[in-house]
Amino acid sequence: MADITVKAAYGSVVEDEGFLFVGFAEGEEEDEGYVLFRQPLGGGPVWFEVNDEAFGAENAVAGVTLGPKGFEVALRPELAAAFGFATSVAVKIGPGCEDAAPALEALRDMLGGLWPT
C-alpha cells in the first residue's frame, strides 16, 4: 500500500518554458492533492513532486507499477526525506478522470525504462 494516494480527477500535459509537465490532480483548489513530473523538452532528469513543491526531488522515481485503477510510483529510498519519508505514491485514476489517456501516454514516454512494458 502506498504512503501517499492522489485520487486524480484530471490529468494534464503542458509544454512551457522549455519543459514538459505531466500531472494528475484531485482538483483545481490549492489544498487538493496532485503529482507533477517535469523534464526538459530535450530529455534529461525528471523532477517529481507531490502536493507541494517542497515535497519533490530530481531523479526521485525508482520505478512505476501499473494497476487496474492507476499507477504507483516507487521513490528512491535515499530521497525519502524530500517526500516526508514516503517511499511510494499511488495515483488512482477512475473512469471519470479527464485527460487521463494523453497524460499517461506522455508520462510513459517521459519515464522510458522506468515505465513497465
C-alpha positions in Angstrom: 0.0 0.0 0.0 1.3 3.4 -0.9 2.3 6.0 1.7 0.5 8.8 -0.3 -2.6 8.5 -2.5 -3.8 11.0 -5.1 -7.3 10.4 -6.5 -7.0 12.0 -9.9 -9.9 14.0 -11.3 -7.9 15.1 -14.3 -4.5 14.7 -16.0 -2.6 17.3 -17.9 0.3 17.6 -20.3 1.8 21.1 -20.8 4.9 22.4 -22.6 6.2 25.6 -21.1 9.5 27.5 -21.0 11.5 24.5 -22.3 9.9 21.9 -20.0 7.3 19.2 -20.4 5.0 18.9 -17.4 2.8 15.9 -16.8 0.4 16.0 -13.9 -2.5 14.4 -12.2 -4.7 16.3 -9.7 -7.6 15.8 -7.4 -9.0 19.2 -8.4 -8.1 22.8 -9.0 -8.0 24.1 -5.5 -4.7 24.8 -3.8 -5.3 22.3 -1.0 -6.2 19.4 -3.3 -3.6 16.7 -3.9 -1.5 16.3 -7.1 1.6 14.7 -8.5 3.7 16.5 -11.1 6.5 15.3 -13.3 8.8 17.8 -15.1 11.5 17.2 -17.7 13.4 19.5 -20.1 11.9 19.1 -23.6 15.2 17.7 -24.9 15.2 15.0 -22.3 17.2 14.8 -19.1 16.4 14.3 -15.4 12.8 14.1 -14.3 11.6 16.2 -11.3 8.8 14.6 -9.3 6.7 16.4 -6.7 3.7 15.5 -4.6 1.2 18.1 -3.3 3.7 20.9 -2.8 7.0 22.0 -4.5 8.7 21.4 -1.1 7.9 17.7 -1.4 9.9 17.0 -4.6 13.2 16.0 -6.0 15.1 15.3 -9.2 15.6 11.6 -10.2 13.4 10.5 -7.3 11.4 7.9 -9.3 12.8 4.4 -8.8 10.0 2.7 -10.8 6.4 2.5 -11.7 3.8 -0.2 -11.2 0.6 -0.2 -13.2 -2.7 -1.5 -11.9 -6.3 -1.6 -12.9 -7.0 1.7 -11.0 -4.0 3.7 -11.9 -0.3 3.5 -11.1 2.1 3.6 -8.1 5.4 5.4 -8.1 8.2 3.9 -6.0 10.6 6.6 -4.7 14.3 6.2 -4.3 14.9 5.4 -0.6 17.7 7.9 -0.3 15.3 10.7 -1.3 12.5 9.7 1.1 13.2 12.7 3.4 12.3 15.0 0.5 8.8 13.4 0.5 8.1 13.4 4.2 9.7 9.9 4.4 7.2 8.5 2.0 8.5 5.7 -0.2 5.6 5.3 -2.6 2.8 7.4 -4.2 -0.3 5.9 -5.7 -2.3 7.7 -8.3 -5.8 6.4 -8.6 -7.4 7.1 -12.0 -11.1 6.4 -12.2 -13.2 6.3 -15.4 -14.2 10.0 -15.0 -10.6 11.3 -14.9 -10.4 13.9 -17.5 -7.5 13.7 -20.0 -6.0 10.6 -18.3 -5.1 8.9 -21.5 -2.8 11.6 -23.0 -1.2 12.3 -19.6 -0.4 8.5 -19.2 1.0 8.4 -22.7 3.2 11.4 -22.1 4.3 10.0 -18.8 5.2 6.7 -20.3 7.4 8.5 -22.9 9.0 10.7 -20.2 9.9 7.9 -17.8 11.1 5.5 -20.5 12.7 2.4 -18.9 11.1 3.1 -15.5 7.7 2.6 -17.1 6.6 -1.1 -17.2 6.2 -2.7 -20.6 
